[in-house]
Amino acid sequence: MDNEIDYQDYHKALQFDQRVTRMGALDHMTSIIIDGLKPREEDRVLDMGTGTGRLGMVLHKKLPHGSVVGIDSGRGMLRVAREKIAKQNIDNFLLVRGMAETLPFLPAAFDSACLMLSFHHFTSPEKATAELHRVLKRKGYLFSLDPVLSEPADSDDRRLNEAIEEAFQEAHGPEFRFFTTSQLRGLYEAAGFSIDICQIHELNFDRKGIESVPMGPHWAQAYGNLAFRRQKDLLKKFEQNYFAFMTEGQKTVVTGKMRWATTKAMKG
Ligand SMILES: C[S@@+](CC[C@H](N)C(=O)[O-])C[C@H]1O[C@@H](n2cnc3c(N)ncnc32)[C@H](O)[C@@H]1O
């Protein structure tokens, strides 16, 4: 375990912040990753699934003698990232269009790697973890932050996880897949990483408007599907484990929690 960061404190701070906003949540996630990764000033860091460059735009400041390389398969996302980089004249945050499963980099090209909210999108998580292992230097770290589902204790839990996945796949395609922490561990270990931390964080929400929750419309879709099918037992579990949606005037009030896992792992 990494004793230098008090993850419990993050956990508690987030738990008590009942009024956290979507942007507040994303900023928190960015700082958790950077604090967890602890890059050295000269490091070359890979940001896999960089999107619009949210993480890289902060991370590059920690690397005055190094650089961040952000890779993403999405042309539109990279265009937004490129505009931000150009506007601020940043010269140590570079962008590459490509797939996590076939990284266009030489072996041992990076000191460390980070993944923010991207792992669950990859077509093949097995290939992506194998590629991460290949492009990292020996003893290089990866730090991943990704939403996770509750570890299923029985067949109802498994049905609920399947129903959530189904709703998200309707929006994002068949590759989209949330993992549990044991599945995440298994994937990284199978690729040859040793796990330092694999920990769940919870973020409580009590907000008006489903857009105020990250991926709120998809969570609402999953909830709506269960309600439509009158799966009352699963709805109850959904409310206990994830979110409840209530109408108040013109607005939907969302209460509940989002869970994500931080995983810190080393290439042995
Ligand atoms: C939810 S976004 C997260 C973006 C960014 N990390 C953030 O936190 O703002 C997921 C990103 O993963 C990218 N992505 C999905 N599948 C990918 C793949 N196979 N290889 C590389 N990038 C991928 C998407 O284009 C998208 O930009």
The ligand as an SDF file (V2000), in Angstrom:
LIG
                    3D

 27 29  0  0  0  0  0  0  0  0999 V2000
  -15.1710    9.4010  -20.9080 C   0  0  0  0  0  0  0  0  0  0  0  0
  -13.9040    9.9170  -21.9890 S   0  0  0  0  0  0  0  0  0  0  0  0
  -12.6560   10.3780  -20.8310 C   0  0  0  0  0  0  0  0  0  0  0  0
  -11.7510   11.4310  -21.3830 C   0  0  0  0  0  0  0  0  0  0  0  0
  -10.7310   12.0240  -20.4150 C   0  0  0  0  0  0  0  0  0  0  0  0
   -9.8060   11.0440  -19.9000 N   0  0  0  0  0  0  0  0  0  0  0  0
  -11.4380   12.7490  -19.2780 C   0  0  0  0  0  0  0  0  0  0  0  0
  -11.4630   12.2200  -18.1610 O   0  0  0  0  0  0  0  0  0  0  0  0
  -11.9570   13.8240  -19.5150 O   0  0  0  0  0  0  0  0  0  0  0  0
  -13.2660    8.3900  -22.6610 C   0  0  0  0  0  0  0  0  0  0  0  0
  -12.2780    8.6200  -23.7940 C   0  0  0  0  0  0  0  0  0  0  0  0
  -11.7350    7.3610  -24.2060 O   0  0  0  0  0  0  0  0  0  0  0  0
  -11.5620    7.4160  -25.6140 C   0  0  0  0  0  0  0  0  0  0  0  0
  -11.5000    6.0280  -26.1370 N   0  0  0  0  0  0  0  0  0  0  0  0
  -12.4930    5.1330  -26.1920 C   0  0  0  0  0  0  0  0  0  0  0  0
  -12.0480    3.9650  -26.6810 N   0  0  0  0  0  0  0  0  0  0  0  0
  -10.7270    4.1410  -26.9380 C   0  0  0  0  0  0  0  0  0  0  0  0
   -9.7020    3.2870  -27.4530 C   0  0  0  0  0  0  0  0  0  0  0  0
   -9.9640    2.0280  -27.7760 N   0  0  0  0  0  0  0  0  0  0  0  0
   -8.4590    3.7910  -27.5740 N   0  0  0  0  0  0  0  0  0  0  0  0
   -8.1970    5.0840  -27.2330 C   0  0  0  0  0  0  0  0  0  0  0  0
   -9.1210    5.9260  -26.7460 N   0  0  0  0  0  0  0  0  0  0  0  0
  -10.3730    5.4620  -26.5920 C   0  0  0  0  0  0  0  0  0  0  0  0
  -12.7840    8.1780  -26.1050 C   0  0  0  0  0  0  0  0  0  0  0  0
  -12.6010    8.7130  -27.4080 O   0  0  0  0  0  0  0  0  0  0  0  0
  -12.9210    9.2400  -25.0380 C   0  0  0  0  0  0  0  0  0  0  0  0
  -12.2260   10.4150  -25.3720 O   0  0  0  0  0  0  0  0  0  0  0  0
  1  2  1  0
  2  3  1  0
  2 10  1  0
  3  4  1  0
  4  5  1  0
  5  6  1  0
  5  7  1  0
  7  8  2  0
  7  9  1  0
 10 11  1  0
 11 12  1  0
 11 26  1  0
 12 13  1  0
 13 14  1  0
 13 24  1  0
 14 15  1  0
 14 23  1  0
 15 16  2  0
 16 17  1  0
 17 18  1  0
 17 23  2  0
 18 19  1  0
 18 20  2  0
 20 21  1  0
 21 22  2  0
 22 23  1  0
 24 25  1  0
 24 26  1  0
 26 27  1  0
M  CHG  2   2   1   9  -1
M  END
$$$$
